[in-house]
Amino acid sequence: RIDLVEVSSDSGYSWHPASLGPEVSSHAWRDWTITIEPGERSELSILAFATTAEGEQQPTKQVWNKLGYANNAARPMRVIIG
């Protein structure tokens, strides 16, 4: 069960908690939202990182395997504004 989602818009230098949507089931995706206010012209590296109720944290590096199973690593998304 996901208990916390933190989001960074500066490549992981600072983190902010997201608002979590309702938990549908223990095996379902859980929606979350956050508002980021960038400058007029910006280049952001957005990264979301989840933590479970038991304290397990989403990996930041992908563990390679031949079939791609269990690939749940947090990955940055580059966003250019302006």
PyMOL Python script that loads the backbone (N, CA, C, O; Angstrom):
from pymol import cmd

cmd.read_pdbstr("""\
ATOM      1  N   ARG A   1       0.846  -1.183   0.000  1.00  0.00           N
ATOM      2  CA  ARG A   1       0.000   0.000   0.000  1.00  0.00           C
ATOM      3  C   ARG A   1       0.888   1.241   0.000  1.00  0.00           C
ATOM      4  O   ARG A   1       1.785   1.364   0.834  1.00  0.00           O
ATOM      5  N   ILE A   2       0.643   2.148  -0.921  1.00  0.00           N
ATOM      6  CA  ILE A   2       1.404   3.393  -1.011  1.00  0.00           C
ATOM      7  C   ILE A   2       0.876   4.378   0.028  1.00  0.00           C
ATOM      8  O   ILE A   2      -0.321   4.660   0.084  1.00  0.00           O
ATOM      9  N   ASP A   3       1.788   4.893   0.850  1.00  0.00           N
ATOM     10  CA  ASP A   3       1.424   5.842   1.901  1.00  0.00           C
ATOM     11  C   ASP A   3       1.943   7.246   1.637  1.00  0.00           C
ATOM     12  O   ASP A   3       1.446   8.214   2.213  1.00  0.00           O
ATOM     13  N   LEU A   4       2.947   7.361   0.763  1.00  0.00           N
ATOM     14  CA  LEU A   4       3.578   8.656   0.528  1.00  0.00           C
ATOM     15  C   LEU A   4       4.136   8.702  -0.887  1.00  0.00           C
ATOM     16  O   LEU A   4       4.782   7.757  -1.337  1.00  0.00           O
ATOM     17  N   VAL A   5       3.888   9.790  -1.577  1.00  0.00           N
ATOM     18  CA  VAL A   5       4.539  10.071  -2.858  1.00  0.00           C
ATOM     19  C   VAL A   5       5.189  11.439  -2.719  1.00  0.00           C
ATOM     20  O   VAL A   5       4.538  12.418  -2.355  1.00  0.00           O
ATOM     21  N   GLU A   6       6.482  11.488  -3.014  1.00  0.00           N
ATOM     22  CA  GLU A   6       7.214  12.748  -2.978  1.00  0.00           C
ATOM     23  C   GLU A   6       7.653  13.083  -4.395  1.00  0.00           C
ATOM     24  O   GLU A   6       7.997  12.192  -5.172  1.00  0.00           O
ATOM     25  N   VAL A   7       7.640  14.363  -4.726  1.00  0.00           N
ATOM     26  CA  VAL A   7       7.956  14.798  -6.080  1.00  0.00           C
ATOM     27  C   VAL A   7       9.045  15.865  -6.030  1.00  0.00           C
ATOM     28  O   VAL A   7       9.019  16.770  -5.195  1.00  0.00           O
ATOM     29  N   SER A   8       9.992  15.735  -6.939  1.00  0.00           N
ATOM     30  CA  SER A   8      11.053  16.729  -7.098  1.00  0.00           C
ATOM     31  C   SER A   8      10.959  17.305  -8.504  1.00  0.00           C
ATOM     32  O   SER A   8      10.711  16.576  -9.465  1.00  0.00           O
ATOM     33  N   SER A   9      11.159  18.612  -8.621  1.00  0.00           N
ATOM     34  CA  SER A   9      11.194  19.235  -9.948  1.00  0.00           C
ATOM     35  C   SER A   9      12.584  19.788 -10.251  1.00  0.00           C
ATOM     36  O   SER A   9      12.778  20.511 -11.229  1.00  0.00           O
ATOM     37  N   ASP A  10      13.558  19.434  -9.390  1.00  0.00           N
ATOM     38  CA  ASP A  10      14.922  19.938  -9.563  1.00  0.00           C
ATOM     39  C   ASP A  10      15.960  18.819  -9.477  1.00  0.00           C
ATOM     40  O   ASP A  10      17.000  18.963  -8.834  1.00  0.00           O
ATOM     41  N   SER A  11      15.657  17.714 -10.130  1.00  0.00           N
ATOM     42  CA  SER A  11      16.574  16.558 -10.209  1.00  0.00           C
ATOM     43  C   SER A  11      16.869  15.914  -8.862  1.00  0.00           C
ATOM     44  O   SER A  11      17.927  15.310  -8.691  1.00  0.00           O
ATOM     45  N   GLY A  12      15.956  16.031  -7.905  1.00  0.00           N
ATOM     46  CA  GLY A  12      16.123  15.357  -6.626  1.00  0.00           C
ATOM     47  C   GLY A  12      16.780  16.180  -5.535  1.00  0.00           C
ATOM     48  O   GLY A  12      17.077  15.646  -4.466  1.00  0.00           O
ATOM     49  N   TYR A  13      17.020  17.472  -5.769  1.00  0.00           N
ATOM     50  CA  TYR A  13      17.626  18.315  -4.729  1.00  0.00           C
ATOM     51  C   TYR A  13      16.636  18.644  -3.619  1.00  0.00           C
ATOM     52  O   TYR A  13      17.012  18.707  -2.448  1.00  0.00           O
ATOM     53  N   SER A  14      15.374  18.853  -3.979  1.00  0.00           N
ATOM     54  CA  SER A  14      14.345  19.104  -2.970  1.00  0.00           C
ATOM     55  C   SER A  14      13.118  18.254  -3.301  1.00  0.00           C
ATOM     56  O   SER A  14      12.844  17.955  -4.463  1.00  0.00           O
ATOM     57  N   TRP A  15      12.390  17.874  -2.253  1.00  0.00           N
ATOM     58  CA  TRP A  15      11.240  16.983  -2.407  1.00  0.00           C
ATOM     59  C   TRP A  15      10.015  17.590  -1.738  1.00  0.00           C
ATOM     60  O   TRP A  15      10.121  18.257  -0.708  1.00  0.00           O
ATOM     61  N   HIS A  16       8.833  17.347  -2.345  1.00  0.00           N
ATOM     62  CA  HIS A  16       7.581  17.875  -1.820  1.00  0.00           C
ATOM     63  C   HIS A  16       6.540  16.758  -1.831  1.00  0.00           C
ATOM     64  O   HIS A  16       6.447  16.017  -2.810  1.00  0.00           O
ATOM     65  N   PRO A  17       5.750  16.625  -0.755  1.00  0.00           N
ATOM     66  CA  PRO A  17       4.739  15.561  -0.718  1.00  0.00           C
ATOM     67  C   PRO A  17       3.587  15.848  -1.674  1.00  0.00           C
ATOM     68  O   PRO A  17       3.132  16.985  -1.795  1.00  0.00           O
ATOM     69  N   ALA A  18       3.129  14.813  -2.341  1.00  0.00           N
ATOM     70  CA  ALA A  18       1.968  14.914  -3.229  1.00  0.00           C
ATOM     71  C   ALA A  18       0.710  14.568  -2.441  1.00  0.00           C
ATOM     72  O   ALA A  18       0.780  13.910  -1.403  1.00  0.00           O
ATOM     73  N   SER A  19      -0.433  15.012  -2.937  1.00  0.00           N
ATOM     74  CA  SER A  19      -1.722  14.634  -2.354  1.00  0.00           C
ATOM     75  C   SER A  19      -2.138  13.306  -2.967  1.00  0.00           C
ATOM     76  O   SER A  19      -2.164  13.156  -4.188  1.00  0.00           O
ATOM     77  N   LEU A  20      -2.463  12.342  -2.112  1.00  0.00           N
ATOM     78  CA  LEU A  20      -2.842  11.012  -2.587  1.00  0.00           C
ATOM     79  C   LEU A  20      -4.345  10.905  -2.780  1.00  0.00           C
ATOM     80  O   LEU A  20      -5.128  11.426  -1.986  1.00  0.00           O
ATOM     81  N   GLY A  21      -4.735  10.221  -3.850  1.00  0.00           N
ATOM     82  CA  GLY A  21      -6.133   9.909  -4.081  1.00  0.00           C
ATOM     83  C   GLY A  21      -6.531   8.711  -3.229  1.00  0.00           C
ATOM     84  O   GLY A  21      -5.701   8.169  -2.500  1.00  0.00           O
ATOM     85  N   PRO A  22      -7.785   8.293  -3.311  1.00  0.00           N
ATOM     86  CA  PRO A  22      -8.243   7.161  -2.506  1.00  0.00           C
ATOM     87  C   PRO A  22      -7.560   5.858  -2.907  1.00  0.00           C
ATOM     88  O   PRO A  22      -7.187   5.661  -4.063  1.00  0.00           O
ATOM     89  N   GLU A  23      -7.406   4.984  -1.931  1.00  0.00           N
ATOM     90  CA  GLU A  23      -6.837   3.663  -2.197  1.00  0.00           C
ATOM     91  C   GLU A  23      -7.962   2.752  -2.685  1.00  0.00           C
ATOM     92  O   GLU A  23      -8.920   2.499  -1.955  1.00  0.00           O
ATOM     93  N   VAL A  24      -7.846   2.261  -3.918  1.00  0.00           N
ATOM     94  CA  VAL A  24      -8.879   1.416  -4.516  1.00  0.00           C
ATOM     95  C   VAL A  24      -8.736  -0.018  -4.020  1.00  0.00           C
ATOM     96  O   VAL A  24      -9.719  -0.643  -3.621  1.00  0.00           O
ATOM     97  N   SER A  25      -7.513  -0.537  -4.046  1.00  0.00           N
ATOM     98  CA  SER A  25      -7.205  -1.856  -3.496  1.00  0.00           C
ATOM     99  C   SER A  25      -5.700  -1.916  -3.277  1.00  0.00           C
ATOM    100  O   SER A  25      -4.964  -1.040  -3.731  1.00  0.00           O
ATOM    101  N   SER A  26      -5.251  -2.942  -2.587  1.00  0.00           N
ATOM    102  CA  SER A  26      -3.820  -3.036  -2.285  1.00  0.00           C
ATOM    103  C   SER A  26      -2.977  -3.365  -3.514  1.00  0.00           C
ATOM    104  O   SER A  26      -1.753  -3.248  -3.461  1.00  0.00           O
ATOM    105  N   HIS A  27      -3.602  -3.771  -4.617  1.00  0.00           N
ATOM    106  CA  HIS A  27      -2.849  -4.127  -5.827  1.00  0.00           C
ATOM    107  C   HIS A  27      -3.155  -3.201  -7.004  1.00  0.00           C
ATOM    108  O   HIS A  27      -2.844  -3.530  -8.149  1.00  0.00           O
ATOM    109  N   ALA A  28      -3.761  -2.050  -6.729  1.00  0.00           N
ATOM    110  CA  ALA A  28      -4.130  -1.125  -7.803  1.00  0.00           C
ATOM    111  C   ALA A  28      -3.230   0.102  -7.791  1.00  0.00           C
ATOM    112  O   ALA A  28      -2.606   0.419  -6.778  1.00  0.00           O
ATOM    113  N   TRP A  29      -3.169   0.788  -8.928  1.00  0.00           N
ATOM    114  CA  TRP A  29      -2.481   2.071  -8.996  1.00  0.00           C
ATOM    115  C   TRP A  29      -3.160   3.031  -8.028  1.00  0.00           C
ATOM    116  O   TRP A  29      -4.357   2.911  -7.770  1.00  0.00           O
ATOM    117  N   ARG A  30      -2.404   3.975  -7.496  1.00  0.00           N
ATOM    118  CA  ARG A  30      -2.987   5.003  -6.634  1.00  0.00           C
ATOM    119  C   ARG A  30      -2.683   6.372  -7.231  1.00  0.00           C
ATOM    120  O   ARG A  30      -1.523   6.738  -7.418  1.00  0.00           O
ATOM    121  N   ASP A  31      -3.734   7.117  -7.525  1.00  0.00           N
ATOM    122  CA  ASP A  31      -3.563   8.449  -8.097  1.00  0.00           C
ATOM    123  C   ASP A  31      -2.938   9.395  -7.084  1.00  0.00           C
ATOM    124  O   ASP A  31      -3.104   9.236  -5.875  1.00  0.00           O
ATOM    125  N   TRP A  32      -2.218  10.383  -7.601  1.00  0.00           N
ATOM    126  CA  TRP A  32      -1.676  11.447  -6.764  1.00  0.00           C
ATOM    127  C   TRP A  32      -1.614  12.719  -7.588  1.00  0.00           C
ATOM    128  O   TRP A  32      -1.583  12.673  -8.818  1.00  0.00           O
ATOM    129  N   THR A  33      -1.598  13.857  -6.904  1.00  0.00           N
ATOM    130  CA  THR A  33      -1.504  15.144  -7.592  1.00  0.00           C
ATOM    131  C   THR A  33      -0.545  16.060  -6.844  1.00  0.00           C
ATOM    132  O   THR A  33      -0.346  15.936  -5.635  1.00  0.00           O
ATOM    133  N   ILE A  34       0.039  16.978  -7.596  1.00  0.00           N
ATOM    134  CA  ILE A  34       0.887  18.014  -7.010  1.00  0.00           C
ATOM    135  C   ILE A  34       0.886  19.190  -7.980  1.00  0.00           C
ATOM    136  O   ILE A  34       0.764  19.002  -9.190  1.00  0.00           O
ATOM    137  N   THR A  35       1.019  20.386  -7.455  1.00  0.00           N
ATOM    138  CA  THR A  35       1.127  21.582  -8.285  1.00  0.00           C
ATOM    139  C   THR A  35       2.567  22.065  -8.255  1.00  0.00           C
ATOM    140  O   THR A  35       3.143  22.278  -7.188  1.00  0.00           O
ATOM    141  N   ILE A  36       3.138  22.234  -9.435  1.00  0.00           N
ATOM    142  CA  ILE A  36       4.501  22.751  -9.569  1.00  0.00           C
ATOM    143  C   ILE A  36       4.398  24.074 -10.312  1.00  0.00           C
ATOM    144  O   ILE A  36       3.779  24.150 -11.373  1.00  0.00           O
ATOM    145  N   GLU A  37       5.000  25.111  -9.757  1.00  0.00           N
ATOM    146  CA  GLU A  37       4.953  26.426 -10.386  1.00  0.00           C
ATOM    147  C   GLU A  37       6.339  26.790 -10.916  1.00  0.00           C
ATOM    148  O   GLU A  37       7.168  27.330 -10.184  1.00  0.00           O
ATOM    149  N   PRO A  38       6.584  26.494 -12.182  1.00  0.00           N
ATOM    150  CA  PRO A  38       7.892  26.793 -12.762  1.00  0.00           C
ATOM    151  C   PRO A  38       7.997  28.269 -13.146  1.00  0.00           C
ATOM    152  O   PRO A  38       7.003  28.994 -13.161  1.00  0.00           O
ATOM    153  N   GLY A  39       9.207  28.691 -13.451  1.00  0.00           N
ATOM    154  CA  GLY A  39       9.404  30.039 -13.963  1.00  0.00           C
ATOM    155  C   GLY A  39       8.834  30.155 -15.366  1.00  0.00           C
ATOM    156  O   GLY A  39       8.392  29.168 -15.954  1.00  0.00           O
ATOM    157  N   GLU A  40       8.849  31.366 -15.895  1.00  0.00           N
ATOM    158  CA  GLU A  40       8.294  31.614 -17.228  1.00  0.00           C
ATOM    159  C   GLU A  40       8.980  30.761 -18.288  1.00  0.00           C
ATOM    160  O   GLU A  40       8.321  30.190 -19.157  1.00  0.00           O
ATOM    161  N   ARG A  41      10.288  30.680 -18.212  1.00  0.00           N
ATOM    162  CA  ARG A  41      11.060  29.812 -19.110  1.00  0.00           C
ATOM    163  C   ARG A  41      11.868  28.890 -18.208  1.00  0.00           C
ATOM    164  O   ARG A  41      12.730  29.347 -17.458  1.00  0.00           O
ATOM    165  N   SER A  42      11.595  27.618 -18.280  1.00  0.00           N
ATOM    166  CA  SER A  42      12.244  26.675 -17.374  1.00  0.00           C
ATOM    167  C   SER A  42      12.525  25.355 -18.060  1.00  0.00           C
ATOM    168  O   SER A  42      11.868  24.988 -19.035  1.00  0.00           O
ATOM    169  N   GLU A  43      13.496  24.659 -17.542  1.00  0.00           N
ATOM    170  CA  GLU A  43      13.730  23.259 -17.890  1.00  0.00           C
ATOM    171  C   GLU A  43      13.747  22.502 -16.572  1.00  0.00           C
ATOM    172  O   GLU A  43      14.595  22.748 -15.714  1.00  0.00           O
ATOM    173  N   LEU A  44      12.810  21.583 -16.418  1.00  0.00           N
ATOM    174  CA  LEU A  44      12.656  20.851 -15.169  1.00  0.00           C
ATOM    175  C   LEU A  44      12.984  19.381 -15.369  1.00  0.00           C
ATOM    176  O   LEU A  44      12.821  18.833 -16.460  1.00  0.00           O
ATOM    177  N   SER A  45      13.444  18.759 -14.304  1.00  0.00           N
ATOM    178  CA  SER A  45      13.599  17.311 -14.273  1.00  0.00           C
ATOM    179  C   SER A  45      12.698  16.818 -13.148  1.00  0.00           C
ATOM    180  O   SER A  45      13.053  16.912 -11.973  1.00  0.00           O
ATOM    181  N   ILE A  46      11.532  16.292 -13.512  1.00  0.00           N
ATOM    182  CA  ILE A  46      10.527  15.893 -12.526  1.00  0.00           C
ATOM    183  C   ILE A  46      10.688  14.413 -12.205  1.00  0.00           C
ATOM    184  O   ILE A  46      10.804  13.572 -13.097  1.00  0.00           O
ATOM    185  N   LEU A  47      10.691  14.119 -10.910  1.00  0.00           N
ATOM    186  CA  LEU A  47      10.880  12.753 -10.437  1.00  0.00           C
ATOM    187  C   LEU A  47       9.900  12.498  -9.301  1.00  0.00           C
ATOM    188  O   LEU A  47       9.826  13.286  -8.359  1.00  0.00           O
ATOM    189  N   ALA A  48       9.147  11.406  -9.379  1.00  0.00           N
ATOM    190  CA  ALA A  48       8.217  11.015  -8.320  1.00  0.00           C
ATOM    191  C   ALA A  48       8.740   9.745  -7.663  1.00  0.00           C
ATOM    192  O   ALA A  48       9.256   8.854  -8.337  1.00  0.00           O
ATOM    193  N   PHE A  49       8.602   9.669  -6.340  1.00  0.00           N
ATOM    194  CA  PHE A  49       9.196   8.603  -5.550  1.00  0.00           C
ATOM    195  C   PHE A  49       8.171   8.142  -4.519  1.00  0.00           C
ATOM    196  O   PHE A  49       7.686   8.954  -3.731  1.00  0.00           O
ATOM    197  N   ALA A  50       7.834   6.860  -4.509  1.00  0.00           N
ATOM    198  CA  ALA A  50       6.789   6.335  -3.626  1.00  0.00           C
ATOM    199  C   ALA A  50       7.370   5.552  -2.453  1.00  0.00           C
ATOM    200  O   ALA A  50       8.421   4.920  -2.560  1.00  0.00           O
ATOM    201  N   THR A  51       6.649   5.612  -1.318  1.00  0.00           N
ATOM    202  CA  THR A  51       7.004   4.854  -0.120  1.00  0.00           C
ATOM    203  C   THR A  51       5.751   4.134   0.374  1.00  0.00           C
ATOM    204  O   THR A  51       4.666   4.715   0.403  1.00  0.00           O
ATOM    205  N   THR A  52       5.905   2.863   0.762  1.00  0.00           N
ATOM    206  CA  THR A  52       4.767   2.091   1.264  1.00  0.00           C
ATOM    207  C   THR A  52       4.548   2.347   2.751  1.00  0.00           C
ATOM    208  O   THR A  52       5.376   2.972   3.414  1.00  0.00           O
ATOM    209  N   ALA A  53       3.428   1.858   3.261  1.00  0.00           N
ATOM    210  CA  ALA A  53       3.111   1.967   4.682  1.00  0.00           C
ATOM    211  C   ALA A  53       4.149   1.247   5.536  1.00  0.00           C
ATOM    212  O   ALA A  53       4.357   1.599   6.697  1.00  0.00           O
ATOM    213  N   GLU A  54       4.803   0.231   4.956  1.00  0.00           N
ATOM    214  CA  GLU A  54       5.824  -0.535   5.678  1.00  0.00           C
ATOM    215  C   GLU A  54       7.209   0.103   5.581  1.00  0.00           C
ATOM    216  O   GLU A  54       8.170  -0.421   6.145  1.00  0.00           O
ATOM    217  N   GLY A  55       7.321   1.230   4.870  1.00  0.00           N
ATOM    218  CA  GLY A  55       8.602   1.917   4.738  1.00  0.00           C
ATOM    219  C   GLY A  55       9.439   1.482   3.549  1.00  0.00           C
ATOM    220  O   GLY A  55      10.567   1.948   3.387  1.00  0.00           O
ATOM    221  N   GLU A  56       8.904   0.592   2.708  1.00  0.00           N
ATOM    222  CA  GLU A  56       9.644   0.191   1.503  1.00  0.00           C
ATOM    223  C   GLU A  56       9.623   1.342   0.519  1.00  0.00           C
ATOM    224  O   GLU A  56       8.592   1.986   0.323  1.00  0.00           O
ATOM    225  N   GLN A  57      10.778   1.602  -0.109  1.00  0.00           N
ATOM    226  CA  GLN A  57      10.867   2.723  -1.032  1.00  0.00           C
ATOM    227  C   GLN A  57      11.076   2.251  -2.458  1.00  0.00           C
ATOM    228  O   GLN A  57      11.748   1.252  -2.714  1.00  0.00           O
ATOM    229  N   GLN A  58      10.488   2.991  -3.373  1.00  0.00           N
ATOM    230  CA  GLN A  58      10.631   2.694  -4.794  1.00  0.00           C
ATOM    231  C   GLN A  58      12.104   2.812  -5.173  1.00  0.00           C
ATOM    232  O   GLN A  58      12.768   3.765  -4.766  1.00  0.00           O
ATOM    233  N   PRO A  59      12.622   1.861  -5.942  1.00  0.00           N
ATOM    234  CA  PRO A  59      14.034   1.948  -6.335  1.00  0.00           C
ATOM    235  C   PRO A  59      14.282   3.134  -7.262  1.00  0.00           C
ATOM    236  O   PRO A  59      13.412   3.525  -8.041  1.00  0.00           O
ATOM    237  N   THR A  60      15.473   3.693  -7.166  1.00  0.00           N
ATOM    238  CA  THR A  60      15.836   4.802  -8.050  1.00  0.00           C
ATOM    239  C   THR A  60      16.635   4.319  -9.252  1.00  0.00           C
ATOM    240  O   THR A  60      16.845   5.071 -10.204  1.00  0.00           O
ATOM    241  N   LYS A  61      17.076   3.079  -9.211  1.00  0.00           N
ATOM    242  CA  LYS A  61      17.797   2.493 -10.342  1.00  0.00           C
ATOM    243  C   LYS A  61      17.098   1.212 -10.769  1.00  0.00           C
ATOM    244  O   LYS A  61      16.686   0.403  -9.937  1.00  0.00           O
ATOM    245  N   GLN A  62      16.972   1.043 -12.067  1.00  0.00           N
ATOM    246  CA  GLN A  62      16.333  -0.155 -12.608  1.00  0.00           C
ATOM    247  C   GLN A  62      17.264  -1.353 -12.461  1.00  0.00           C
ATOM    248  O   GLN A  62      18.445  -1.283 -12.804  1.00  0.00           O
ATOM    249  N   VAL A  63      16.724  -2.443 -11.950  1.00  0.00           N
ATOM    250  CA  VAL A  63      17.464  -3.703 -11.892  1.00  0.00           C
ATOM    251  C   VAL A  63      17.165  -4.434 -13.193  1.00  0.00           C
ATOM    252  O   VAL A  63      16.022  -4.815 -13.448  1.00  0.00           O
ATOM    253  N   TRP A  64      18.182  -4.629 -14.005  1.00  0.00           N
ATOM    254  CA  TRP A  64      17.982  -5.218 -15.316  1.00  0.00           C
ATOM    255  C   TRP A  64      17.651  -6.699 -15.198  1.00  0.00           C
ATOM    256  O   TRP A  64      18.247  -7.420 -14.398  1.00  0.00           O
ATOM    257  N   ASN A  65      16.700  -7.138 -16.001  1.00  0.00           N
ATOM    258  CA  ASN A  65      16.467  -8.563 -16.196  1.00  0.00           C
ATOM    259  C   ASN A  65      15.986  -8.752 -17.629  1.00  0.00           C
ATOM    260  O   ASN A  65      15.404  -7.848 -18.228  1.00  0.00           O
ATOM    261  N   LYS A  66      16.233  -9.917 -18.153  1.00  0.00           N
ATOM    262  CA  LYS A  66      16.022 -10.202 -19.570  1.00  0.00           C
ATOM    263  C   LYS A  66      14.609  -9.911 -20.069  1.00  0.00           C
ATOM    264  O   LYS A  66      14.437  -9.450 -21.198  1.00  0.00           O
ATOM    265  N   LEU A  67      13.611 -10.170 -19.256  1.00  0.00           N
ATOM    266  CA  LEU A  67      12.229 -10.012 -19.703  1.00  0.00           C
ATOM    267  C   LEU A  67      11.595  -8.688 -19.274  1.00  0.00           C
ATOM    268  O   LEU A  67      10.462  -8.393 -19.654  1.00  0.00           O
ATOM    269  N   GLY A  68      12.312  -7.898 -18.494  1.00  0.00           N
ATOM    270  CA  GLY A  68      11.793  -6.602 -18.086  1.00  0.00           C
ATOM    271  C   GLY A  68      10.779  -6.644 -16.958  1.00  0.00           C
ATOM    272  O   GLY A  68      10.110  -5.642 -16.701  1.00  0.00           O
ATOM    273  N   TYR A  69      10.645  -7.777 -16.275  1.00  0.00           N
ATOM    274  CA  TYR A  69       9.684  -7.894 -15.183  1.00  0.00           C
ATOM    275  C   TYR A  69      10.087  -7.034 -13.990  1.00  0.00           C
ATOM    276  O   TYR A  69      11.266  -6.749 -13.779  1.00  0.00           O
ATOM    277  N   ALA A  70       9.084  -6.629 -13.215  1.00  0.00           N
ATOM    278  CA  ALA A  70       9.281  -5.897 -11.966  1.00  0.00           C
ATOM    279  C   ALA A  70      10.074  -4.612 -12.165  1.00  0.00           C
ATOM    280  O   ALA A  70      10.865  -4.223 -11.305  1.00  0.00           O
ATOM    281  N   ASN A  71       9.863  -3.964 -13.288  1.00  0.00           N
ATOM    282  CA  ASN A  71      10.544  -2.705 -13.557  1.00  0.00           C
ATOM    283  C   ASN A  71       9.711  -1.571 -12.978  1.00  0.00           C
ATOM    284  O   ASN A  71       8.813  -1.053 -13.642  1.00  0.00           O
ATOM    285  N   ASN A  72      10.005  -1.188 -11.750  1.00  0.00           N
ATOM    286  CA  ASN A  72       9.231  -0.133 -11.100  1.00  0.00           C
ATOM    287  C   ASN A  72      10.118   1.005 -10.598  1.00  0.00           C
ATOM    288  O   ASN A  72       9.756   1.713  -9.658  1.00  0.00           O
ATOM    289  N   ALA A  73      11.269   1.176 -11.223  1.00  0.00           N
ATOM    290  CA  ALA A  73      12.189   2.228 -10.797  1.00  0.00           C
ATOM    291  C   ALA A  73      11.615   3.611 -11.096  1.00  0.00           C
ATOM    292  O   ALA A  73      10.933   3.810 -12.102  1.00  0.00           O
ATOM    293  N   ALA A  74      11.901   4.561 -10.207  1.00  0.00           N
ATOM    294  CA  ALA A  74      11.521   5.956 -10.435  1.00  0.00           C
ATOM    295  C   ALA A  74      12.405   6.519 -11.540  1.00  0.00           C
ATOM    296  O   ALA A  74      13.626   6.366 -11.506  1.00  0.00           O
ATOM    297  N   ARG A  75      11.786   7.168 -12.514  1.00  0.00           N
ATOM    298  CA  ARG A  75      12.542   7.715 -13.648  1.00  0.00           C
ATOM    299  C   ARG A  75      12.227   9.194 -13.818  1.00  0.00           C
ATOM    300  O   ARG A  75      11.065   9.594 -13.748  1.00  0.00           O
ATOM    301  N   PRO A  76      13.247  10.003 -14.041  1.00  0.00           N
ATOM    302  CA  PRO A  76      12.994  11.434 -14.235  1.00  0.00           C
ATOM    303  C   PRO A  76      12.341  11.715 -15.584  1.00  0.00           C
ATOM    304  O   PRO A  76      12.564  10.998 -16.560  1.00  0.00           O
ATOM    305  N   MET A  77      11.533  12.767 -15.621  1.00  0.00           N
ATOM    306  CA  MET A  77      10.921  13.224 -16.865  1.00  0.00           C
ATOM    307  C   MET A  77      11.349  14.669 -17.090  1.00  0.00           C
ATOM    308  O   MET A  77      11.135  15.531 -16.238  1.00  0.00           O
ATOM    309  N   ARG A  78      11.946  14.918 -18.226  1.00  0.00           N
ATOM    310  CA  ARG A  78      12.414  16.262 -18.567  1.00  0.00           C
ATOM    311  C   ARG A  78      11.270  17.052 -19.193  1.00  0.00           C
ATOM    312  O   ARG A  78      10.605  16.583 -20.117  1.00  0.00           O
ATOM    313  N   VAL A  79      11.050  18.267 -18.670  1.00  0.00           N
ATOM    314  CA  VAL A  79       9.990  19.138 -19.157  1.00  0.00           C
ATOM    315  C   VAL A  79      10.602  20.499 -19.478  1.00  0.00           C
ATOM    316  O   VAL A  79      11.284  21.091 -18.642  1.00  0.00           O
ATOM    317  N   ILE A  80      10.355  20.991 -20.688  1.00  0.00           N
ATOM    318  CA  ILE A  80      10.856  22.302 -21.096  1.00  0.00           C
ATOM    319  C   ILE A  80       9.666  23.237 -21.270  1.00  0.00           C
ATOM    320  O   ILE A  80       8.709  22.910 -21.972  1.00  0.00           O
ATOM    321  N   ILE A  81       9.728  24.403 -20.627  1.00  0.00           N
ATOM    322  CA  ILE A  81       8.651  25.389 -20.686  1.00  0.00           C
ATOM    323  C   ILE A  81       9.198  26.660 -21.328  1.00  0.00           C
ATOM    324  O   ILE A  81      10.253  27.163 -20.942  1.00  0.00           O
ATOM    325  N   GLY A  82       8.470  27.164 -22.306  1.00  0.00           N
ATOM    326  CA  GLY A  82       8.870  28.436 -22.914  1.00  0.00           C
ATOM    327  C   GLY A  82       9.530  28.304 -24.197  1.00  0.00           C
ATOM    328  O   GLY A  82       9.911  29.307 -24.802  1.00  0.00           O
TER     329      GLY A  82
END
""", "prot")
cmd.dss("prot")
cmd.show_as("cartoon", "prot")
cmd.util.cbc("prot")
cmd.orient("prot")
